[in-house]
C-alpha cells in the first residue's frame, strides 16, 4: 500500500524536475550556436572521419 501512495509524489517530483531542466535549457542553452569540429573530436576519440559527411 505505501508504494501506491508514493507514486503520485514521485510522478510530481519527476515532472517538476523535467520542467525545471527544460526551463534551464530554454533560457540558458537554446540560443547558443556551438560549432563542432568533427575532425578534432574524431582525433580526440581516435575515430576515423569521412570528411564528405560534414553536418556542422
mmCIF file as Biopython writes it, N, C-alpha, C and O atoms, coordinates in Angstrom:
data_model
#
loop_
_atom_site.group_PDB
_atom_site.id
_atom_site.type_symbol
_atom_site.label_atom_id
_atom_site.label_alt_id
_atom_site.label_comp_id
_atom_site.label_asym_id
_atom_site.label_entity_id
_atom_site.label_seq_id
_atom_site.pdbx_PDB_ins_code
_atom_site.Cartn_x
_atom_site.Cartn_y
_atom_site.Cartn_z
_atom_site.occupancy
_atom_site.B_iso_or_equiv
_atom_site.auth_seq_id
_atom_site.auth_asym_id
_atom_site.pdbx_PDB_model_num
ATOM 1   N N  . UNK A ? 1  ? 0.800  -1.210 0.000   1.0 0.0 1  A 1 
ATOM 2   C CA . UNK A ? 1  ? 0.000  0.000  0.000   1.0 0.0 1  A 1 
ATOM 3   C C  . UNK A ? 1  ? 0.843  1.276  0.000   1.0 0.0 1  A 1 
ATOM 4   O O  . UNK A ? 1  ? 0.451  2.245  -0.649  1.0 0.0 1  A 1 
ATOM 5   N N  . UNK A ? 2  ? 1.989  1.322  0.702   1.0 0.0 2  A 1 
ATOM 6   C CA . UNK A ? 2  ? 2.785  2.554  0.691   1.0 0.0 2  A 1 
ATOM 7   C C  . UNK A ? 2  ? 3.295  2.907  -0.705  1.0 0.0 2  A 1 
ATOM 8   O O  . UNK A ? 2  ? 3.466  4.085  -1.020  1.0 0.0 2  A 1 
ATOM 9   N N  . UNK A ? 3  ? 3.541  1.890  -1.553  1.0 0.0 3  A 1 
ATOM 10  C CA . UNK A ? 3  ? 4.005  2.171  -2.912  1.0 0.0 3  A 1 
ATOM 11  C C  . UNK A ? 3  ? 2.960  2.958  -3.698  1.0 0.0 3  A 1 
ATOM 12  O O  . UNK A ? 3  ? 3.294  3.846  -4.482  1.0 0.0 3  A 1 
ATOM 13  N N  . UNK A ? 4  ? 1.711  2.623  -3.480  1.0 0.0 4  A 1 
ATOM 14  C CA . UNK A ? 4  ? 0.631  3.287  -4.206  1.0 0.0 4  A 1 
ATOM 15  C C  . UNK A ? 4  ? 0.514  4.754  -3.782  1.0 0.0 4  A 1 
ATOM 16  O O  . UNK A ? 4  ? 0.198  5.608  -4.610  1.0 0.0 4  A 1 
ATOM 17  N N  . UNK A ? 5  ? 0.759  5.050  -2.533  1.0 0.0 5  A 1 
ATOM 18  C CA . UNK A ? 5  ? 0.704  6.429  -2.042  1.0 0.0 5  A 1 
ATOM 19  C C  . UNK A ? 5  ? 1.922  7.222  -2.496  1.0 0.0 5  A 1 
ATOM 20  O O  . UNK A ? 5  ? 1.868  8.447  -2.604  1.0 0.0 5  A 1 
ATOM 21  N N  . UNK A ? 6  ? 3.012  6.527  -2.759  1.0 0.0 6  A 1 
ATOM 22  C CA . UNK A ? 6  ? 4.247  7.196  -3.147  1.0 0.0 6  A 1 
ATOM 23  C C  . UNK A ? 6  ? 4.279  7.570  -4.627  1.0 0.0 6  A 1 
ATOM 24  O O  . UNK A ? 6  ? 4.950  8.531  -5.005  1.0 0.0 6  A 1 
ATOM 25  N N  . UNK A ? 7  ? 3.578  6.838  -5.453  1.0 0.0 7  A 1 
ATOM 26  C CA . UNK A ? 7  ? 3.615  7.066  -6.902  1.0 0.0 7  A 1 
ATOM 27  C C  . UNK A ? 7  ? 3.204  8.479  -7.319  1.0 0.0 7  A 1 
ATOM 28  O O  . UNK A ? 7  ? 3.907  9.072  -8.138  1.0 0.0 7  A 1 
ATOM 29  N N  . UNK A ? 8  ? 2.123  9.052  -6.814  1.0 0.0 8  A 1 
ATOM 30  C CA . UNK A ? 8  ? 1.799  10.431 -7.216  1.0 0.0 8  A 1 
ATOM 31  C C  . UNK A ? 8  ? 2.878  11.439 -6.814  1.0 0.0 8  A 1 
ATOM 32  O O  . UNK A ? 8  ? 3.162  12.382 -7.553  1.0 0.0 8  A 1 
ATOM 33  N N  . UNK A ? 9  ? 3.473  11.234 -5.645  1.0 0.0 9  A 1 
ATOM 34  C CA . UNK A ? 9  ? 4.528  12.149 -5.202  1.0 0.0 9  A 1 
ATOM 35  C C  . UNK A ? 9  ? 5.765  12.019 -6.085  1.0 0.0 9  A 1 
ATOM 36  O O  . UNK A ? 9  ? 6.375  13.024 -6.453  1.0 0.0 9  A 1 
ATOM 37  N N  . UNK A ? 10 ? 6.136  10.788 -6.427  1.0 0.0 10 A 1 
ATOM 38  C CA . UNK A ? 10 ? 7.287  10.587 -7.307  1.0 0.0 10 A 1 
ATOM 39  C C  . UNK A ? 10 ? 7.010  11.139 -8.699  1.0 0.0 10 A 1 
ATOM 40  O O  . UNK A ? 10 ? 7.883  11.757 -9.309  1.0 0.0 10 A 1 
ATOM 41  N N  . UNK A ? 11 ? 5.814  10.922 -9.195  1.0 0.0 11 A 1 
ATOM 42  C CA . UNK A ? 11 ? 5.453  11.438 -10.521 1.0 0.0 11 A 1 
ATOM 43  C C  . UNK A ? 11 ? 5.506  12.965 -10.538 1.0 0.0 11 A 1 
ATOM 44  O O  . UNK A ? 11 ? 5.996  13.561 -11.497 1.0 0.0 11 A 1 
ATOM 45  N N  . UNK A ? 12 ? 5.010  13.584 -9.493  1.0 0.0 12 A 1 
ATOM 46  C CA . UNK A ? 12 ? 5.048  15.045 -9.410  1.0 0.0 12 A 1 
ATOM 47  C C  . UNK A ? 12 ? 6.484  15.546 -9.322  1.0 0.0 12 A 1 
ATOM 48  O O  . UNK A ? 12 ? 6.834  16.536 -9.965  1.0 0.0 12 A 1 
ATOM 49  N N  . UNK A ? 13 ? 7.316  14.877 -8.537  1.0 0.0 13 A 1 
ATOM 50  C CA . UNK A ? 13 ? 8.711  15.295 -8.404  1.0 0.0 13 A 1 
ATOM 51  C C  . UNK A ? 13 ? 9.445  15.164 -9.738  1.0 0.0 13 A 1 
ATOM 52  O O  . UNK A ? 13 ? 10.220 16.046 -10.108 1.0 0.0 13 A 1 
ATOM 53  N N  . UNK A ? 14 ? 9.207  14.082 -10.450 1.0 0.0 14 A 1 
ATOM 54  C CA . UNK A ? 14 ? 9.848  13.891 -11.761 1.0 0.0 14 A 1 
ATOM 55  C C  . UNK A ? 14 ? 9.363  14.937 -12.750 1.0 0.0 14 A 1 
ATOM 56  O O  . UNK A ? 14 ? 10.160 15.484 -13.512 1.0 0.0 14 A 1 
ATOM 57  N N  . UNK A ? 15 ? 8.064  15.223 -12.749 1.0 0.0 15 A 1 
ATOM 58  C CA . UNK A ? 15 ? 7.524  16.232 -13.664 1.0 0.0 15 A 1 
ATOM 59  C C  . UNK A ? 15 ? 8.103  17.613 -13.367 1.0 0.0 15 A 1 
ATOM 60  O O  . UNK A ? 15 ? 8.425  18.362 -14.290 1.0 0.0 15 A 1 
ATOM 61  N N  . UNK A ? 16 ? 8.238  17.953 -12.091 1.0 0.0 16 A 1 
ATOM 62  C CA . UNK A ? 16 ? 8.812  19.249 -11.719 1.0 0.0 16 A 1 
ATOM 63  C C  . UNK A ? 16 ? 10.268 19.329 -12.148 1.0 0.0 16 A 1 
ATOM 64  O O  . UNK A ? 16 ? 10.705 20.358 -12.664 1.0 0.0 16 A 1 
ATOM 65  N N  . UNK A ? 17 ? 11.027 18.253 -11.941 1.0 0.0 17 A 1 
ATOM 66  C CA . UNK A ? 17 ? 12.441 18.254 -12.346 1.0 0.0 17 A 1 
ATOM 67  C C  . UNK A ? 17 ? 12.578 18.381 -13.860 1.0 0.0 17 A 1 
ATOM 68  O O  . UNK A ? 17 ? 13.437 19.116 -14.347 1.0 0.0 17 A 1 
ATOM 69  N N  . UNK A ? 18 ? 11.735 17.667 -14.606 1.0 0.0 18 A 1 
ATOM 70  C CA . UNK A ? 18 ? 11.791 17.790 -16.064 1.0 0.0 18 A 1 
ATOM 71  C C  . UNK A ? 18 ? 11.428 19.198 -16.524 1.0 0.0 18 A 1 
ATOM 72  O O  . UNK A ? 18 ? 12.037 19.728 -17.453 1.0 0.0 18 A 1 
ATOM 73  N N  . UNK A ? 19 ? 10.441 19.797 -15.879 1.0 0.0 19 A 1 
ATOM 74  C CA . UNK A ? 19 ? 10.063 21.169 -16.224 1.0 0.0 19 A 1 
ATOM 75  C C  . UNK A ? 19 ? 11.195 22.138 -15.914 1.0 0.0 19 A 1 
ATOM 76  O O  . UNK A ? 19 ? 11.462 23.046 -16.700 1.0 0.0 19 A 1 
ATOM 77  N N  . UNK A ? 20 ? 11.861 21.957 -14.782 1.0 0.0 20 A 1 
ATOM 78  C CA . UNK A ? 20 ? 12.990 22.823 -14.437 1.0 0.0 20 A 1 
ATOM 79  C C  . UNK A ? 20 ? 14.147 22.653 -15.416 1.0 0.0 20 A 1 
ATOM 80  O O  . UNK A ? 20 ? 14.754 23.639 -15.834 1.0 0.0 20 A 1 
ATOM 81  N N  . UNK A ? 21 ? 14.456 21.412 -15.784 1.0 0.0 21 A 1 
ATOM 82  C CA . UNK A ? 21 ? 15.525 21.186 -16.758 1.0 0.0 21 A 1 
ATOM 83  C C  . UNK A ? 21 ? 15.177 21.794 -18.109 1.0 0.0 21 A 1 
ATOM 84  O O  . UNK A ? 21 ? 16.033 22.391 -18.760 1.0 0.0 21 A 1 
ATOM 85  N N  . UNK A ? 22 ? 13.930 21.646 -18.532 1.0 0.0 22 A 1 
ATOM 86  C CA . UNK A ? 22 ? 13.510 22.235 -19.801 1.0 0.0 22 A 1 
ATOM 87  C C  . UNK A ? 22 ? 13.605 23.758 -19.744 1.0 0.0 22 A 1 
ATOM 88  O O  . UNK A ? 22 ? 14.023 24.393 -20.713 1.0 0.0 22 A 1 
ATOM 89  N N  . UNK A ? 23 ? 13.218 24.343 -18.615 1.0 0.0 23 A 1 
ATOM 90  C CA . UNK A ? 23 ? 13.320 25.793 -18.458 1.0 0.0 23 A 1 
ATOM 91  C C  . UNK A ? 23 ? 14.756 26.274 -18.482 1.0 0.0 23 A 1 
ATOM 92  O O  . UNK A ? 23 ? 15.065 27.277 -19.125 1.0 0.0 23 A 1 
ATOM 93  N N  . UNK A ? 24 ? 15.639 25.566 -17.784 1.0 0.0 24 A 1 
ATOM 94  C CA . UNK A ? 24 ? 17.053 25.935 -17.805 1.0 0.0 24 A 1 
ATOM 95  C C  . UNK A ? 24 ? 17.625 25.840 -19.210 1.0 0.0 24 A 1 
ATOM 96  O O  . UNK A ? 24 ? 18.375 26.717 -19.640 1.0 0.0 24 A 1 
ATOM 97  N N  . UNK A ? 25 ? 17.273 24.776 -19.927 1.0 0.0 25 A 1 
ATOM 98  C CA . UNK A ? 25 ? 17.756 24.628 -21.301 1.0 0.0 25 A 1 
ATOM 99  C C  . UNK A ? 25 ? 17.227 25.763 -22.169 1.0 0.0 25 A 1 
ATOM 100 O O  . UNK A ? 25 ? 17.976 26.353 -22.948 1.0 0.0 25 A 1 
ATOM 101 N N  . UNK A ? 26 ? 15.943 26.069 -22.036 1.0 0.0 26 A 1 
ATOM 102 C CA . UNK A ? 26 ? 15.324 27.095 -22.877 1.0 0.0 26 A 1 
ATOM 103 C C  . UNK A ? 26 ? 15.956 28.465 -22.644 1.0 0.0 26 A 1 
ATOM 104 O O  . UNK A ? 26 ? 16.205 29.199 -23.600 1.0 0.0 26 A 1 
ATOM 105 N N  . UNK A ? 27 ? 16.215 28.812 -21.400 1.0 0.0 27 A 1 
ATOM 106 C CA . UNK A ? 27 ? 16.719 30.153 -21.097 1.0 0.0 27 A 1 
ATOM 107 C C  . UNK A ? 27 ? 18.234 30.297 -21.198 1.0 0.0 27 A 1 
ATOM 108 O O  . UNK A ? 27 ? 18.720 31.406 -21.423 1.0 0.0 27 A 1 
ATOM 109 N N  . UNK A ? 28 ? 18.996 29.216 -21.041 1.0 0.0 28 A 1 
ATOM 110 C CA . UNK A ? 28 ? 20.440 29.360 -20.988 1.0 0.0 28 A 1 
ATOM 111 C C  . UNK A ? 28 ? 21.202 28.663 -22.110 1.0 0.0 28 A 1 
ATOM 112 O O  . UNK A ? 28 ? 22.324 29.070 -22.415 1.0 0.0 28 A 1 
ATOM 113 N N  . UNK A ? 29 ? 20.648 27.647 -22.727 1.0 0.0 29 A 1 
ATOM 114 C CA . UNK A ? 29 ? 21.409 26.843 -23.676 1.0 0.0 29 A 1 
ATOM 115 C C  . UNK A ? 29 ? 20.897 26.977 -25.096 1.0 0.0 29 A 1 
ATOM 116 O O  . UNK A ? 29 ? 21.701 26.938 -26.028 1.0 0.0 29 A 1 
ATOM 117 N N  . UNK A ? 30 ? 19.620 27.130 -25.303 1.0 0.0 30 A 1 
ATOM 118 C CA . UNK A ? 30 ? 18.982 27.037 -26.608 1.0 0.0 30 A 1 
ATOM 119 C C  . UNK A ? 30 ? 19.583 27.970 -27.659 1.0 0.0 30 A 1 
ATOM 120 O O  . UNK A ? 30 ? 19.773 27.554 -28.802 1.0 0.0 30 A 1 
ATOM 121 N N  . UNK A ? 31 ? 19.879 29.186 -27.312 1.0 0.0 31 A 1 
ATOM 122 C CA . UNK A ? 31 ? 20.308 30.162 -28.303 1.0 0.0 31 A 1 
ATOM 123 C C  . UNK A ? 31 ? 21.788 30.101 -28.657 1.0 0.0 31 A 1 
ATOM 124 O O  . UNK A ? 31 ? 22.225 30.790 -29.579 1.0 0.0 31 A 1 
ATOM 125 N N  . UNK A ? 32 ? 22.557 29.305 -27.957 1.0 0.0 32 A 1 
ATOM 126 C CA . UNK A ? 32 ? 23.971 29.184 -28.273 1.0 0.0 32 A 1 
ATOM 127 C C  . UNK A ? 32 ? 24.153 28.290 -29.484 1.0 0.0 32 A 1 
ATOM 128 O O  . UNK A ? 32 ? 23.638 27.173 -29.534 1.0 0.0 32 A 1 
ATOM 129 N N  . UNK A ? 33 ? 24.882 28.791 -30.446 1.0 0.0 33 A 1 
ATOM 130 C CA . UNK A ? 33 ? 25.196 28.006 -31.645 1.0 0.0 33 A 1 
ATOM 131 C C  . UNK A ? 33 ? 26.647 27.568 -31.523 1.0 0.0 33 A 1 
ATOM 132 O O  . UNK A ? 33 ? 27.564 28.369 -31.710 1.0 0.0 33 A 1 
ATOM 133 N N  . UNK A ? 34 ? 26.847 26.320 -31.215 1.0 0.0 34 A 1 
ATOM 134 C CA . UNK A ? 34 ? 28.180 25.789 -30.967 1.0 0.0 34 A 1 
ATOM 135 C C  . UNK A ? 34 ? 28.687 25.108 -32.226 1.0 0.0 34 A 1 
ATOM 136 O O  . UNK A ? 34 ? 28.029 24.222 -32.772 1.0 0.0 34 A 1 
ATOM 137 N N  . UNK A ? 35 ? 29.863 25.526 -32.683 1.0 0.0 35 A 1 
ATOM 138 C CA . UNK A ? 35 ? 30.493 24.882 -33.827 1.0 0.0 35 A 1 
ATOM 139 C C  . UNK A ? 35 ? 31.218 23.643 -33.332 1.0 0.0 35 A 1 
ATOM 140 O O  . UNK A ? 35 ? 32.014 23.703 -32.395 1.0 0.0 35 A 1 
ATOM 141 N N  . UNK A ? 36 ? 30.933 22.529 -33.970 1.0 0.0 36 A 1 
ATOM 142 C CA . UNK A ? 36 ? 31.558 21.268 -33.584 1.0 0.0 36 A 1 
ATOM 143 C C  . UNK A ? 36 ? 32.573 20.886 -34.644 1.0 0.0 36 A 1 
ATOM 144 O O  . UNK A ? 36 ? 32.230 20.721 -35.814 1.0 0.0 36 A 1 
ATOM 145 N N  . UNK A ? 37 ? 33.806 20.748 -34.236 1.0 0.0 37 A 1 
ATOM 146 C CA . UNK A ? 37 ? 34.882 20.341 -35.129 1.0 0.0 37 A 1 
ATOM 147 C C  . UNK A ? 37 ? 34.935 18.817 -35.131 1.0 0.0 37 A 1 
ATOM 148 O O  . UNK A ? 37 ? 35.523 18.203 -34.240 1.0 0.0 37 A 1 
ATOM 149 N N  . UNK A ? 38 ? 34.307 18.209 -36.154 1.0 0.0 38 A 1 
ATOM 150 C CA . UNK A ? 38 ? 34.202 16.751 -36.176 1.0 0.0 38 A 1 
ATOM 151 C C  . UNK A ? 38 ? 35.562 16.080 -36.300 1.0 0.0 38 A 1 
ATOM 152 O O  . UNK A ? 38 ? 35.793 15.041 -35.681 1.0 0.0 38 A 1 
ATOM 153 N N  . UNK A ? 39 ? 36.461 16.650 -37.086 1.0 0.0 39 A 1 
ATOM 154 C CA . UNK A ? 39 ? 37.769 16.014 -37.224 1.0 0.0 39 A 1 
ATOM 155 C C  . UNK A ? 39 ? 38.568 16.128 -35.923 1.0 0.0 39 A 1 
ATOM 156 O O  . UNK A ? 39 ? 39.293 15.203 -35.556 1.0 0.0 39 A 1 
ATOM 157 N N  . UNK A ? 40 ? 38.438 17.249 -35.235 1.0 0.0 40 A 1 
ATOM 158 C CA . UNK A ? 40 ? 39.117 17.403 -33.954 1.0 0.0 40 A 1 
ATOM 159 C C  . UNK A ? 40 ? 38.572 16.442 -32.907 1.0 0.0 40 A 1 
ATOM 160 O O  . UNK A ? 40 ? 39.332 15.858 -32.136 1.0 0.0 40 A 1 
ATOM 161 N N  . UNK A ? 41 ? 37.256 16.282 -32.884 1.0 0.0 41 A 1 
ATOM 162 C CA . UNK A ? 41 ? 36.660 15.322 -31.958 1.0 0.0 41 A 1 
ATOM 163 C C  . UNK A ? 41 ? 37.055 13.897 -32.306 1.0 0.0 41 A 1 
ATOM 164 O O  . UNK A ? 41 ? 37.333 13.090 -31.420 1.0 0.0 41 A 1 
ATOM 165 N N  . UNK A ? 42 ? 37.081 13.589 -33.599 1.0 0.0 42 A 1 
ATOM 166 C CA . UNK A ? 42 ? 37.468 12.248 -34.022 1.0 0.0 42 A 1 
ATOM 167 C C  . UNK A ? 42 ? 38.920 11.968 -33.648 1.0 0.0 42 A 1 
ATOM 168 O O  . UNK A ? 42 ? 39.248 10.867 -33.206 1.0 0.0 42 A 1 
ATOM 169 N N  . UNK A ? 43 ? 39.788 12.961 -33.824 1.0 0.0 43 A 1 
ATOM 170 C CA . UNK A ? 43 ? 41.185 12.792 -33.409 1.0 0.0 43 A 1 
ATOM 171 C C  . UNK A ? 43 ? 41.274 12.554 -31.905 1.0 0.0 43 A 1 
ATOM 172 O O  . UNK A ? 43 ? 42.048 11.717 -31.441 1.0 0.0 43 A 1 
ATOM 173 N N  . UNK A ? 44 ? 40.476 13.296 -31.159 1.0 0.0 44 A 1 
ATOM 174 C CA . UNK A ? 44 ? 40.479 13.155 -29.710 1.0 0.0 44 A 1 
ATOM 175 C C  . UNK A ? 44 ? 40.001 11.767 -29.290 1.0 0.0 44 A 1 
ATOM 176 O O  . UNK A ? 44 ? 40.515 11.196 -28.328 1.0 0.0 44 A 1 
ATOM 177 N N  . UNK A ? 45 ? 39.020 11.225 -30.007 1.0 0.0 45 A 1 
ATOM 178 C CA . UNK A ? 45 ? 38.450 9.916  -29.667 1.0 0.0 45 A 1 
ATOM 179 C C  . UNK A ? 45 ? 39.076 8.773  -30.461 1.0 0.0 45 A 1 
ATOM 180 O O  . UNK A ? 45 ? 38.686 7.617  -30.294 1.0 0.0 45 A 1 
ATOM 181 N N  . UNK A ? 46 ? 40.047 9.088  -31.327 1.0 0.0 46 A 1 
ATOM 182 C CA . UNK A ? 46 ? 40.709 8.089  -32.176 1.0 0.0 46 A 1 
ATOM 183 C C  . UNK A ? 46 ? 39.720 7.347  -33.073 1.0 0.0 46 A 1 
ATOM 184 O O  . UNK A ? 46 ? 39.752 6.120  -33.172 1.0 0.0 46 A 1 
ATOM 185 N N  . UNK A ? 47 ? 38.839 8.114  -33.728 1.0 0.0 47 A 1 
ATOM 186 C CA . UNK A ? 47 ? 37.848 7.551  -34.640 1.0 0.0 47 A 1 
ATOM 187 C C  . UNK A ? 47 ? 38.119 8.115  -36.027 1.0 0.0 47 A 1 
ATOM 188 O O  . UNK A ? 47 ? 38.295 9.325  -36.170 1.0 0.0 47 A 1 
ATOM 189 N N  . UNK A ? 48 ? 38.155 7.265  -37.059 1.0 0.0 48 A 1 
ATOM 190 C CA . UNK A ? 48 ? 38.335 7.794  -38.415 1.0 0.0 48 A 1 
ATOM 191 C C  . UNK A ? 48 ? 37.099 8.586  -38.857 1.0 0.0 48 A 1 
ATOM 192 O O  . UNK A ? 48 ? 35.969 8.246  -38.506 1.0 0.0 48 A 1 
ATOM 193 N N  . UNK A ? 49 ? 37.341 9.658  -39.641 1.0 0.0 49 A 1 
ATOM 194 C CA . UNK A ? 49 ? 36.257 10.532 -40.082 1.0 0.0 49 A 1 
ATOM 195 C C  . UNK A ? 49 ? 36.195 10.555 -41.591 1.0 0.0 49 A 1 
ATOM 196 O O  . UNK A ? 49 ? 37.223 10.628 -42.265 1.0 0.0 49 A 1 
ATOM 197 N N  . UNK A ? 50 ? 34.990 10.491 -42.120 1.0 0.0 50 A 1 
ATOM 198 C CA . UNK A ? 50 ? 34.762 10.684 -43.544 1.0 0.0 50 A 1 
ATOM 199 C C  . UNK A ? 50 ? 34.487 12.162 -43.744 1.0 0.0 50 A 1 
ATOM 200 O O  . UNK A ? 50 ? 33.432 12.649 -43.337 1.0 0.0 50 A 1 
ATOM 201 N N  . UNK A ? 51 ? 35.394 12.877 -44.352 1.0 0.0 51 A 1 
ATOM 202 C CA . UNK A ? 51 ? 35.294 14.343 -44.491 1.0 0.0 51 A 1 
ATOM 203 C C  . UNK A ? 51 ? 34.107 14.782 -45.352 1.0 0.0 51 A 1 
ATOM 204 O O  . UNK A ? 51 ? 33.714 15.947 -45.282 1.0 0.0 51 A 1 
ATOM 205 N N  . UNK A ? 52 ? 33.529 13.906 -46.150 1.0 0.0 52 A 1 
ATOM 206 C CA . UNK A ? 52 ? 32.419 14.282 -47.018 1.0 0.0 52 A 1 
ATOM 207 C C  . UNK A ? 52 ? 31.080 14.369 -46.312 1.0 0.0 52 A 1 
ATOM 208 O O  . UNK A ? 52 ? 30.099 14.794 -46.921 1.0 0.0 52 A 1 
ATOM 209 N N  . UNK A ? 53 ? 31.006 13.982 -45.050 1.0 0.0 53 A 1 
ATOM 210 C CA . UNK A ? 53 ? 29.726 13.980 -44.343 1.0 0.0 53 A 1 
ATOM 211 C C  . UNK A ? 53 ? 29.720 15.008 -43.230 1.0 0.0 53 A 1 
ATOM 212 O O  . UNK A ? 53 ? 29.376 14.688 -42.092 1.0 0.0 53 A 1 
ATOM 213 N N  . UNK A ? 54 ? 30.092 16.228 -43.541 1.0 0.0 54 A 1 
ATOM 214 C CA . UNK A ? 54 ? 30.112 17.311 -42.557 1.0 0.0 54 A 1 
ATOM 215 C C  . UNK A ? 54 ? 28.703 17.872 -42.420 1.0 0.0 54 A 1 
ATOM 216 O O  . UNK A ? 54 ? 28.116 18.327 -43.401 1.0 0.0 54 A 1 
ATOM 217 N N  . UNK A ? 55 ? 28.162 17.839 -41.210 1.0 0.0 55 A 1 
ATOM 218 C CA . UNK A ? 55 ? 26.812 18.339 -40.951 1.0 0.0 55 A 1 
ATOM 219 C C  . UNK A ? 55 ? 26.824 19.604 -40.121 1.0 0.0 55 A 1 
ATOM 220 O O  . UNK A ? 55 ? 25.763 20.051 -39.685 1.0 0.0 55 A 1 
ATOM 221 N N  . UNK A ? 56 ? 27.993 20.205 -39.883 1.0 0.0 56 A 1 
ATOM 222 C CA . UNK A ? 56 ? 28.158 21.317 -38.957 1.0 0.0 56 A 1 
ATOM 223 C C  . UNK A ? 56 ? 27.567 22.573 -39.372 1.0 0.0 56 A 1 
ATOM 224 O O  . UNK A ? 56 ? 27.659 23.566 -38.650 1.0 0.0 56 A 1 
#
